[in-house]
Amino acid sequence: MTAGRLTVFASSSRYGEQPYSASATCRLDTASNFTPTLLRCAGQLVERLWSEGVEFARAGVLLSHLGDEDAN
């Protein structure tokens, strides 16, 4: 199975003084299941979402535009 898009999301507690929530998506030129490719994309997105001083309560990675590896 391959993924064509990777989304990273992160948020602080919604009950804090300044709630923070963000997400970013990377579209892969070629759908992939190659771990280093997915990690590189996720790492770049995390750098964009990072906010100094925020105490993150939740974060995750979503893979979408899934396809059959044999279809490539």
CYANA upper distance limits for C-alpha pairs under 8 A (distance plus 0.5 A):
  1 MET  CA     33 ASN  CA      7.15
  1 MET  CA     66 LEU  CA      7.15
  1 MET  CA     67 GLY  CA      6.10
  1 MET  CA     68 ASP  CA      5.32
  1 MET  CA     69 GLU  CA      5.41
  2 THR  CA     31 ALA  CA      6.06
  2 THR  CA     32 SER  CA      5.24
  2 THR  CA     33 ASN  CA      5.22
  2 THR  CA     66 LEU  CA      5.99
  2 THR  CA     67 GLY  CA      5.68
  2 THR  CA     68 ASP  CA      6.70
  2 THR  CA     69 GLU  CA      6.14
  3 ALA  CA     28 LEU  CA      8.45
  3 ALA  CA     31 ALA  CA      5.58
  3 ALA  CA     32 SER  CA      5.89
  3 ALA  CA     33 ASN  CA      6.84
  3 ALA  CA     63 LEU  CA      6.36
  3 ALA  CA     64 SER  CA      6.19
  3 ALA  CA     65 HIS  CA      6.08
  3 ALA  CA     66 LEU  CA      5.04
  3 ALA  CA     67 GLY  CA      6.93
  4 GLY  CA     27 ARG  CA      6.64
  4 GLY  CA     28 LEU  CA      5.80
  4 GLY  CA     29 ASP  CA      8.07
  4 GLY  CA     30 THR  CA      7.17
  4 GLY  CA     31 ALA  CA      4.69
  4 GLY  CA     32 SER  CA      7.10
  4 GLY  CA     63 LEU  CA      8.12
  4 GLY  CA     64 SER  CA      6.75
  4 GLY  CA     65 HIS  CA      5.41
  4 GLY  CA     66 LEU  CA      6.74
  4 GLY  CA     67 GLY  CA      8.32
  5 ARG  CA     25 THR  CA      7.37
  5 ARG  CA     26 CYS  CA      6.17
  5 ARG  CA     27 ARG  CA      5.05
  5 ARG  CA     28 LEU  CA      6.23
  5 ARG  CA     31 ALA  CA      8.09
  5 ARG  CA     63 LEU  CA      6.41
  5 ARG  CA     64 SER  CA      5.68
  5 ARG  CA     65 HIS  CA      6.40
  6 LEU  CA     25 THR  CA      6.15
  6 LEU  CA     26 CYS  CA      5.80
  6 LEU  CA     27 ARG  CA      7.15
  6 LEU  CA     28 LEU  CA      8.25
  6 LEU  CA     38 LEU  CA      8.00
  6 LEU  CA     41 CYS  CA      7.97
  6 LEU  CA     42 ALA  CA      7.66
  6 LEU  CA     61 VAL  CA      7.47
  6 LEU  CA     62 LEU  CA      6.25
  6 LEU  CA     63 LEU  CA      5.22
  6 LEU  CA     64 SER  CA      6.82
  7 THR  CA     23 SER  CA      7.41
  7 THR  CA     24 ALA  CA      6.15
  7 THR  CA     25 THR  CA      4.71
  7 THR  CA     26 CYS  CA      6.83
  7 THR  CA     42 ALA  CA      8.08
  7 THR  CA     45 LEU  CA      8.50
  7 THR  CA     61 VAL  CA      6.10
  7 THR  CA     62 LEU  CA      5.53
  7 THR  CA     63 LEU  CA      6.95
  7 THR  CA     64 SER  CA      8.46
  8 VAL  CA     23 SER  CA      6.05
  8 VAL  CA     24 ALA  CA      6.09
  8 VAL  CA     25 THR  CA      6.98
  8 VAL  CA     42 ALA  CA      7.10
  8 VAL  CA     45 LEU  CA      6.99
  8 VAL  CA     46 VAL  CA      7.39
  8 VAL  CA     59 ALA  CA      7.91
  8 VAL  CA     60 GLY  CA      6.28
  8 VAL  CA     61 VAL  CA      5.06
  8 VAL  CA     62 LEU  CA      6.95
  9 PHE  CA     21 SER  CA      8.11
  9 PHE  CA     22 ALA  CA      6.28
  9 PHE  CA     23 SER  CA      4.64
  9 PHE  CA     24 ALA  CA      7.14
  9 PHE  CA     49 LEU  CA      8.43
  9 PHE  CA     59 ALA  CA      5.89
  9 PHE  CA     60 GLY  CA      5.94
  9 PHE  CA     61 VAL  CA      7.02
 10 ALA  CA     21 SER  CA      6.35
 10 ALA  CA     22 ALA  CA      6.16
 10 ALA  CA     23 SER  CA      6.92
 10 ALA  CA     49 LEU  CA      7.93
 10 ALA  CA     56 PHE  CA      7.27
 10 ALA  CA     57 ALA  CA      8.27
 10 ALA  CA     58 ARG  CA      6.13
 10 ALA  CA     59 ALA  CA      4.59
 10 ALA  CA     60 GLY  CA      7.11
 11 SER  CA     19 PRO  CA      8.01
 11 SER  CA     20 TYR  CA      5.79
 11 SER  CA     21 SER  CA      4.62
 11 SER  CA     22 ALA  CA      6.90
 11 SER  CA     56 PHE  CA      6.00
 11 SER  CA     57 ALA  CA      6.52
 11 SER  CA     58 ARG  CA      5.88
 11 SER  CA     59 ALA  CA      6.88
 12 SER  CA     16 GLY  CA      8.05
 12 SER  CA     19 PRO  CA      6.26
 12 SER  CA     20 TYR  CA      5.73
 12 SER  CA     21 SER  CA      7.02
 12 SER  CA     54 VAL  CA      7.25
 12 SER  CA     55 GLU  CA      6.25
 12 SER  CA     56 PHE  CA      4.76
 12 SER  CA     57 ALA  CA      5.21
 12 SER  CA     58 ARG  CA      7.03
 13 SER  CA     19 PRO  CA      6.61
 13 SER  CA     20 TYR  CA      8.11
 13 SER  CA     55 GLU  CA      8.34
 13 SER  CA     56 PHE  CA      7.58
 13 SER  CA     57 ALA  CA      6.06
 13 SER  CA     58 ARG  CA      8.40
 14 ARG  CA     19 PRO  CA      5.55
 14 ARG  CA     20 TYR  CA      8.01
 15 TYR  CA     19 PRO  CA      7.36
 20 TYR  CA     54 VAL  CA      8.02
 22 ALA  CA     49 LEU  CA      6.94
 23 SER  CA     49 LEU  CA      7.43
 24 ALA  CA     45 LEU  CA      6.62
 24 ALA  CA     48 ARG  CA      8.40
 24 ALA  CA     49 LEU  CA      7.86
 25 THR  CA     45 LEU  CA      7.77
 26 CYS  CA     41 CYS  CA      7.09
 26 CYS  CA     42 ALA  CA      8.47
 26 CYS  CA     45 LEU  CA      7.99
 28 LEU  CA     32 SER  CA      8.03
 31 ALA  CA     66 LEU  CA      8.48
 31 ALA  CA     67 GLY  CA      8.23
 31 ALA  CA     72 ASN  CA      8.40
 32 SER  CA     37 THR  CA      7.95
 32 SER  CA     38 LEU  CA      8.09
 33 ASN  CA     37 THR  CA      8.36
 33 ASN  CA     38 LEU  CA      7.76
 34 PHE  CA     38 LEU  CA      6.97
 35 THR  CA     39 LEU  CA      6.52
 36 PRO  CA     40 ARG  CA      6.54
 37 THR  CA     41 CYS  CA      6.86
 38 LEU  CA     42 ALA  CA      6.63
 39 LEU  CA     43 GLY  CA      6.43
 40 ARG  CA     44 GLN  CA      6.82
 41 CYS  CA     45 LEU  CA      6.91
 42 ALA  CA     46 VAL  CA      6.67
 42 ALA  CA     61 VAL  CA      8.18
 43 GLY  CA     47 GLU  CA      6.84
 44 GLN  CA     48 ARG  CA      7.07
 45 LEU  CA     49 LEU  CA      6.84
 46 VAL  CA     50 TRP  CA      6.41
 67 GLY  CA     71 ALA  CA      7.70
 68 ASP  CA     72 ASN  CA      7.99
